[in-house]
Amino acid sequence: MRFAERRVVVVGGGAGLGRAIAHGFAKEGATVGVVGRTAETLEATVGDLPGDGHVTATGDVTDADGISAAIAQVAERLGGLDVAVNTAGTFTNGTAAQADPAAVARMLETNVLGTWLAMRAEVPIIEADGGGVIINFSSNIGAHRARPALGAYGASKAAVSAMTRSAALDHIDAGVRICAISPGPSDTTMSIRPGETRADRDARVATQIPAGRVAALDEITEAALYLASDAAAYCVGTDLVIDGGAAA
């Protein structure tokens, strides 16, 4: 029970990796607040968490006032914050000549501005509580690896990696330890291309990733639990790549 009596917010906790990470912290004894745009998916997450006292708050990471209010609401209901995990993100592809400008703009707004706005809301609360941990979700595409037709997505995630390192230096003196996780393809719907089945996805990834498979959600969750734990106290600005060897 590494996180007994710890208070955790997961931004983007309504589905996918965010939901798995919320469950992982709750299983380890934390009281968890999940934040996202859709109340129904957030309630579904909280309803499946072990333990008591978990809460939800709706907020869009692209809305500065909305996400700030949602994170503050979670902190108030939990009695403070020790850990924040920012998983909210979106994806679009296409070459520089082909990608839809509106889709790229929405992705940049969510992945880059959204991560920054979440940190902007979380840092003062965690500082006031005497310190804690923030974990941002980047990607192995961007700062660590390039892929055809993923230039805009890679740019958005490279920005998350860069923001994380800079913010880590800005706030470690106040006891806020900030790190990132950069996963490769994971067992979420985002890794399944339009028209693919899960089996199709698995066959495609087997030819692209040295480990021959996508990451299980538990494997990514364990990385988040480690970085948020006291065992990782010397990890400051760490950007942990978990991608089965793709960026090696």
N, C-alpha and C positions, 0 to 999 in steps of 0.2 A: 504494500500500500504506500507507494512512494509519494503520493500526493494527498494523503489524508490531511484534511483541514486546509487544503489549498483551494483557491478560487480561480477558475479558468473561464475565459471567454473564447469561443471559437466563432470567428466571423466567416460566414459561408458554411455554417454547420447544418444546413437543411438537407444535404445529400452528399453522395460521393465520399471523397477523402475527408471533408469536414465532418460528416456524420460519423465516419469510422474513428476519427481522432477524438471527437467528443466522447464516444463510447469508451475509447481507450483510457482517457483521463478519469472518467467516472468509475471505471472498473478498478482503477488504482486509488480510489478513495476521494477524488476531487469532487467539489460541487461545481457544476458546469452551467454556464449561460451560453446559449446559441443565438447568433444574430444572422439575419438574412432578410431577403425581400418578401418571402412568402410565409405567412403565419402557419398555414396548414403543414408545410414540410418541416418547419421548426418544431411544431407540436409533435409531429410524428417522431422526430429525433429524440426529443426529451422523453416522450412516452416509452421509449425503448431503452433508456439509460438505467443502469443499476444504481441503487441508492436514492436518496431523497434530496429535495431542496433545489433541484435544477430548474432553470428559468429560461424564458425566451424573450426576445425583443426584436421587432421588425425595423429594418433600416437598410438603405441602399448605399453601398460604398462610394457611389459617385455623387452622393448628396452630402455635402460637408455637414450641414446642420443635422440631417437625419441620422447619419452614422454616428456622429458625436453623441446625439441624444440616446441612441440605442445602446451604445457601449456604456454611457453614464448610467442608464437605467439598470443594466445588468450589474454594474459595480455597486450601485445602491442596494439592490435586492440581495446581492451576495455578501455585502459588507466589505467590499473592496475587491482588488484584483491582484493576483500573484503571477498569472500567466495569461498571455494573449496569443492566439494562433490565427493568422490571417490566411485563409485558404481561398477566398472568393476570387474568381478569375474566369475569363472566357477565352475563346479560341476562334481564329479565322485563318484561312490560308489563301494562297495565290501569289504569283510573282509580282514584282514591282509594277509590271505593265498590266497585270490582270486583276489584282485584288480590288475589291469594292472599297472605295474611299470611306464610305459611311460605316461599313463594317469594321474597317481598320480603326477609325476614330473611336467607335464604341469600345473596341477591345483595349485601346490605349487608355481610354478614360477609366475602364474598370481595372485593368491590371496594374497600371502605373499610378494614376491619380487615386484610385480606390485604395491601394495598399498604403500610399502616403497618408491619406485622410484617416485611415484606420489607426496607423501609428500615431498620428497627430492627436487623436482622441485618447489613445491608450497610455502614452508615455507619462503625461501629468498624473494620471490616476495611480499608476504603478509607482512612480516616484514618491507620491504622497504617502503610499503605503509602506515605504521603506525599501523598495526595490523589487525586482522580479525579472521575468523573461518575456520577450516577444519573439515569435517565430513567424517569419514571412515565407510564403510559398512562391518559389521561383520555378525554374525548369532547367533540365539539362540542355534544352535548346536556348541559345542566347549567349551567355557568357562562357559556356563550356563546349558548345557544339553548334554547328550550322547544318541546316537541312534545306534542300531545294523547296521553293515556294513557301517557306516559313520565315521569311525575312522580317516581316512586321511583327509576327508573334515573338520571334527571337529578340527583336529590339525591345519589346515590352517586358520580357522576362529578364533580359540583361539589365534593364533599368531597375527592376526589383532587386537584383543581386547588388547593383551599385548602391542603391538607396540603403540597403541593409547594412553594408559595410560602413558607409558614412554615418548612418544613425547609430551604429554600434559604438563608434568613436565619440560621437556627440554625447551619449547618455550613460556610458559605463561609469563615469565618475559619480553619477547619482544612483548607481546600483541597478540600472536597467540594462540587462544583458540581452543583446539583439543578435539573432542568427537567422539563417535561411536554410530551407531544404529545397533541393533541385531534383525532383524525380524525373525519371523517364516515363515511358508508357506504363500506366497502372490499370488495375482492373476496375475501370469506371467507364461510363458511357462515352466520355470524351475521347477515349482511345479507339472507339469503334467508328469507322468511316461510314458515310451515308451508303445504305444498301448492303453493308456487311452484317453477317451474323457474328456472334461471339467466337464461334469456331473459325470463321474466316479471319477474324482479327488475330486469333492465336496463331494460325498458320502463317500469316504475313509477318507477325512480330518474330516468329521463330527463325525467320531468315534474315532479320535485321539486327537483332540484339544478341551479343555474344552469349548471354545466359540462356537464350532460347525461349524466353517467355516474358510476359508482363509482370510487374510487381504486384504481389498480393497487398491488399489494403492494410493488413496487419503489419507488413514489413515497413510501410511508410509511417504507420502509426507508432511503431516502436522507435523509429528515428526521432519523431517529435517528442516522445516521452523521454528519451535520453537527453536531447538538447535542453529540455525544460527542467531536467532533474539536477540535483546537487552534484551528481557525478560529472556533469559537463560544466562545472563552474568556471573553468579556464577557457571555455569556448566563447569567444567574443568576435562577432563578425564572421563566424564560420559559415560557409556555404556548402552544405553537405550534399554531394551528388549521389543519388541512389538510382542507378539506371542499368544495372546488369552488365556494365562494361561498355556501353555504347559510346561514352565520351572518353574512354581510357586512351 
